[in-house]
């Protein structure tokens, strides 16, 4: 069982506000302050930077937060594991970004479900930002994502690499001859929502060419990968997707790759979990099956 002062610290990390943290734990603000002061004395460092308007974690506070989040999530899992009846099966929570979950791992996910017939699997399809928040909170045990993340805060292992391609309908007629990214700016672009790893990867690449998604003639923003593929098949615009997501449509010539001389992008997909989790070997064993 974790020390109650750790719960106070993690609550302040979540809200970055002593009053809100106290309310969430049903204790007084002075009690929260005492708990943080105790931890700062114990670890002999400042955990938060304070000014009149904002509260933020120090570098030492960020290190402690990552370690204690992992401990907290493991403690909750241990409580469930030790308290379950012998007849109850294993419980695993998996997270996938939509590109990964809807296309890249779906066949192997089906095989895993059939293999682990006695296991309760809780599967979440979310964008990168949502998944990282759910790993922090312990809602998700581990995930496979394609977005950017800080390896200092999480355990990260490469899952695979894939090419990002500009994709359009096989008969799409462009407004002008297309050789470079800037030639596409007269087109309607179909993109994922803010918080999506796929969108972050695209924006990062476009930024290096001083291009923003807002520079395109029109935008369709949507948080569903299947819908994006269907819109491309209906010739509603162009998009930038992992090649694996449209492998079938490319093979059957419903869609095509737009060749661009200044666009060459490969990005890693990663297995991610809480850093230093005692269950990490279990998570990696399951991830390897995917």
C-alpha positions as CSV (number, residue, x, y, z in Angstrom):
1,X,0.0,0.0,0.0
2,X,1.4,3.3,-1.1
3,X,2.1,6.1,1.5
4,X,-0.8,8.6,1.6
5,X,1.7,11.4,0.9
6,X,2.5,9.8,-2.4
7,X,-1.2,10.1,-3.3
8,X,-1.1,13.8,-2.4
9,X,2.0,14.4,-4.6
10,X,0.4,12.6,-7.6
11,X,-2.8,14.6,-7.1
12,X,-0.9,17.9,-7.2
13,X,1.0,16.6,-10.3
14,X,-2.3,16.0,-12.0
15,X,-4.1,19.3,-11.2
16,X,-1.0,21.5,-10.6
17,X,-3.2,23.2,-8.0
18,X,-3.1,22.5,-4.3
19,X,-6.8,23.4,-3.7
20,X,-8.0,21.1,-6.5
21,X,-5.7,18.3,-5.4
22,X,-7.1,18.6,-1.8
23,X,-10.7,18.5,-3.1
24,X,-10.0,15.4,-5.2
25,X,-8.7,13.6,-2.1
26,X,-11.3,15.0,0.4
27,X,-8.6,16.5,2.6
28,X,-7.6,20.1,3.5
29,X,-5.2,22.2,1.5
30,X,-2.8,22.6,4.5
31,X,-2.6,18.8,4.7
32,X,-1.6,18.7,1.0
33,X,1.1,21.4,1.7
34,X,2.4,19.4,4.6
35,X,2.6,16.2,2.6
36,X,4.6,17.9,-0.2
37,X,6.9,19.6,2.3
38,X,7.6,16.2,3.9
39,X,8.5,14.7,0.5
40,X,10.7,17.7,-0.4
41,X,12.5,17.3,3.0
42,X,12.8,13.5,2.6
43,X,14.2,13.7,-1.0
44,X,16.2,16.9,-0.2
45,X,15.0,18.7,-3.3
46,X,12.3,21.1,-4.5
47,X,9.5,19.2,-6.3
48,X,7.4,22.2,-7.6
49,X,8.2,25.7,-8.8
50,X,5.7,28.2,-7.4
51,X,4.8,31.7,-8.5
52,X,1.7,33.8,-8.2
53,X,-0.1,32.3,-11.2
54,X,1.3,28.9,-12.0
55,X,2.6,25.7,-10.4
56,X,5.0,23.5,-12.3
57,X,7.2,20.4,-11.6
58,X,10.9,20.8,-11.2
59,X,13.2,18.4,-13.0
60,X,13.5,16.4,-9.8
61,X,9.7,16.5,-9.5
62,X,9.3,15.1,-13.0
63,X,11.7,12.2,-12.1
64,X,9.8,11.4,-8.9
65,X,6.4,11.7,-10.7
66,X,7.4,9.1,-13.3
67,X,8.7,6.7,-10.7
68,X,5.7,7.1,-8.4
69,X,3.1,6.8,-11.2
70,X,4.6,3.5,-12.1
71,X,4.5,2.3,-8.5
72,X,1.0,3.5,-8.1
73,X,-0.3,1.7,-11.2
74,X,1.6,-1.4,-10.2
75,X,0.0,-1.2,-6.7
76,X,-3.5,-1.1,-8.1
77,X,-2.8,-4.0,-10.4
78,X,-1.3,-6.0,-7.5
79,X,-4.3,-5.3,-5.4
80,X,-6.6,-6.7,-8.1
81,X,-4.2,-9.6,-8.8
82,X,-3.9,-10.7,-5.1
83,X,-7.6,-10.2,-4.4
84,X,-9.1,-12.1,-7.3
85,X,-10.6,-15.5,-6.9
86,X,-8.8,-18.6,-8.3
87,X,-11.7,-18.9,-10.8
88,X,-11.1,-15.4,-12.2
89,X,-8.9,-15.1,-15.3
90,X,-6.2,-12.6,-16.0
91,X,-7.0,-9.0,-16.9
92,X,-5.0,-7.0,-19.4
93,X,-5.7,-3.5,-20.7
94,X,-4.3,-2.6,-24.1
95,X,-4.2,0.6,-26.0
96,X,-3.7,1.3,-29.7
97,X,-3.6,4.4,-31.7
98,X,-6.2,4.1,-34.5
99,X,-3.8,3.6,-37.4
100,X,-2.2,0.7,-35.4
101,X,-5.3,-0.8,-33.9
102,X,-7.6,-0.6,-36.9
103,X,-5.1,-1.9,-39.5
104,X,-1.6,-2.9,-38.5
105,X,-2.3,-5.3,-35.6
106,X,-5.9,-6.3,-36.1
107,X,-5.2,-9.8,-37.4
108,X,-2.7,-10.5,-34.6
109,X,-5.0,-9.0,-32.1
110,X,-7.7,-11.5,-33.2
111,X,-5.2,-14.3,-32.8
112,X,-4.3,-13.1,-29.3
113,X,-7.9,-12.9,-28.2
114,X,-8.5,-16.5,-29.3
115,X,-5.3,-17.7,-27.6
116,X,-6.1,-16.0,-24.3
117,X,-9.7,-17.3,-24.0
118,X,-9.6,-17.2,-20.2
119,X,-8.2,-13.6,-20.1
120,X,-10.3,-10.4,-19.8
121,X,-8.9,-8.0,-22.4
122,X,-9.9,-4.3,-22.2
123,X,-9.0,-2.7,-25.6
124,X,-8.9,1.0,-26.2
125,X,-8.6,2.8,-29.5
126,X,-7.5,6.4,-28.8
127,X,-5.2,9.0,-30.1
128,X,-1.6,9.3,-28.8
129,X,-2.4,12.0,-26.2
130,X,-5.3,10.1,-24.8
131,X,-3.3,6.9,-24.6
132,X,-0.4,8.5,-22.7
133,X,-2.9,10.0,-20.2
134,X,-4.5,6.6,-19.7
135,X,-1.1,4.9,-19.1
136,X,-0.3,7.6,-16.6
137,X,-3.6,7.0,-14.8
138,X,-3.3,3.2,-14.9
139,X,-6.3,2.7,-17.1
140,X,-4.1,1.1,-19.8
141,X,-1.3,-1.3,-19.0
142,X,0.6,-0.8,-22.2
143,X,0.0,0.4,-25.7
144,X,1.3,0.4,-29.3
145,X,1.4,3.9,-30.8
146,X,2.8,5.8,-33.7
147,X,3.0,9.3,-32.2
148,X,5.9,11.2,-30.6
149,X,6.6,10.6,-26.9
150,X,9.4,11.3,-24.4
151,X,11.4,8.2,-23.6
152,X,12.5,9.8,-20.3
153,X,8.9,9.4,-19.0
154,X,8.0,5.9,-20.3
155,X,9.4,2.6,-21.2
156,X,9.6,2.6,-25.0
157,X,10.5,-0.2,-27.4
158,X,10.4,-0.1,-31.2
159,X,7.5,-2.1,-32.6
160,X,8.0,-1.6,-36.4
161,X,8.7,1.2,-38.9
162,X,6.4,2.1,-41.8
163,X,6.3,4.6,-44.6
164,X,4.0,7.5,-44.6
165,X,2.6,8.2,-48.1
166,X,0.5,10.8,-49.9
167,X,-2.6,8.9,-50.9
168,X,-5.4,9.7,-53.3
169,X,-8.1,8.0,-55.4
170,X,-6.8,6.2,-58.5
171,X,-8.6,8.7,-60.8
172,X,-8.0,11.8,-58.8
173,X,-7.5,14.9,-61.0
174,X,-5.1,17.4,-59.5
175,X,-5.4,21.1,-60.0
176,X,-1.8,21.3,-61.4
177,X,1.1,19.0,-62.2
178,X,2.3,17.4,-59.0
179,X,6.0,17.0,-58.2
180,X,6.5,18.7,-54.8
181,X,4.5,19.2,-51.6
182,X,3.7,22.8,-52.4
183,X,2.0,21.6,-55.6
184,X,-0.7,20.0,-53.4
185,X,-1.8,23.2,-51.6
186,X,-4.8,23.7,-54.0
187,X,-6.2,20.3,-52.8
188,X,-8.5,19.4,-50.0
189,X,-6.6,17.4,-47.4
190,X,-8.1,14.8,-45.0
191,X,-6.4,14.8,-41.7
192,X,-6.7,13.2,-38.2
193,X,-7.8,15.3,-35.1
194,X,-5.5,17.2,-32.8
195,X,-3.8,14.8,-30.4
196,X,-3.3,12.2,-33.1
197,X,0.2,10.8,-33.6
198,X,-0.4,10.6,-37.4
199,X,-1.2,14.3,-37.5
200,X,1.7,15.2,-35.3
201,X,4.1,13.3,-37.6
202,X,2.7,15.0,-40.7
203,X,2.8,18.5,-39.2
204,X,6.4,18.0,-38.0
205,X,7.5,17.0,-41.5
206,X,5.5,19.8,-43.2
207,X,6.9,22.4,-40.8
208,X,10.4,21.7,-42.1
209,X,9.1,22.9,-45.5
210,X,7.4,25.9,-43.9
211,X,4.0,24.4,-44.7
212,X,1.0,24.0,-42.3
213,X,-2.1,21.9,-42.8
214,X,-4.0,25.2,-42.8
215,X,-2.2,26.1,-46.1
216,X,-4.2,23.6,-48.1
217,X,-7.3,24.8,-49.9
218,X,-9.7,22.9,-47.6
219,X,-9.5,20.6,-44.6
220,X,-11.5,17.6,-43.5
221,X,-10.6,16.7,-39.9
222,X,-11.8,13.3,-38.7
223,X,-10.9,10.9,-35.9
224,X,-11.7,7.7,-37.6
225,X,-9.2,5.9,-39.9
226,X,-11.8,3.8,-41.7
227,X,-13.7,6.9,-42.5
228,X,-10.6,8.6,-44.0
229,X,-10.0,5.5,-46.2
230,X,-13.6,5.5,-47.4
231,X,-13.4,9.3,-48.1
232,X,-10.3,8.7,-50.2
233,X,-12.1,5.9,-52.1
234,X,-14.9,8.3,-52.8
235,X,-12.3,10.9,-54.1
236,X,-13.1,13.4,-51.4
237,X,-9.5,14.7,-51.1
238,X,-6.0,13.5,-50.5
239,X,-4.4,12.3,-47.2
240,X,-1.1,11.3,-45.7
241,X,-1.3,7.8,-44.2
242,X,0.9,4.9,-43.2
243,X,1.2,2.6,-46.2
244,X,0.1,-0.4,-44.1
245,X,-3.3,1.3,-43.6
246,X,-4.1,1.3,-47.3
247,X,-2.2,-1.8,-48.3
248,X,-5.3,-3.6,-49.6
249,X,-6.7,-0.6,-51.5
250,X,-3.3,0.0,-53.1
251,X,-3.0,-3.6,-54.1
252,X,-6.5,-3.6,-55.6
253,X,-5.8,-0.2,-57.3
254,X,-8.7,1.6,-55.6
255,X,-6.1,4.2,-54.3
256,X,-2.7,5.3,-55.4
257,X,0.5,6.8,-54.0
258,X,1.3,10.3,-55.1
259,X,5.0,10.5,-55.9
260,X,6.6,13.6,-54.5
261,X,10.3,14.3,-54.9
262,X,10.5,16.2,-51.6
263,X,8.5,13.8,-49.4
264,X,10.2,10.7,-48.0
265,X,9.0,9.9,-44.5
266,X,9.4,6.7,-42.4
267,X,8.3,6.7,-38.8
268,X,8.6,4.2,-35.9
269,X,5.7,2.7,-34.1
270,X,6.5,2.0,-30.4
271,X,5.4,-0.2,-27.5
272,X,5.0,2.0,-24.5
273,X,4.3,1.3,-20.9
274,X,5.0,2.9,-17.5
275,X,8.7,3.1,-16.8
276,X,10.1,0.6,-14.3
277,X,6.8,-1.3,-14.0
278,X,7.2,-4.7,-12.2
279,X,4.8,-6.1,-14.8
280,X,6.9,-5.0,-17.8
281,X,8.0,-8.5,-18.8
282,X,4.4,-9.6,-18.9
283,X,3.4,-6.6,-21.1
284,X,6.4,-7.3,-23.5
285,X,5.4,-11.0,-23.7
286,X,1.9,-10.0,-24.8
287,X,3.2,-7.3,-27.1
288,X,5.6,-9.7,-28.9
289,X,2.5,-11.8,-29.9
290,X,1.2,-8.7,-31.7
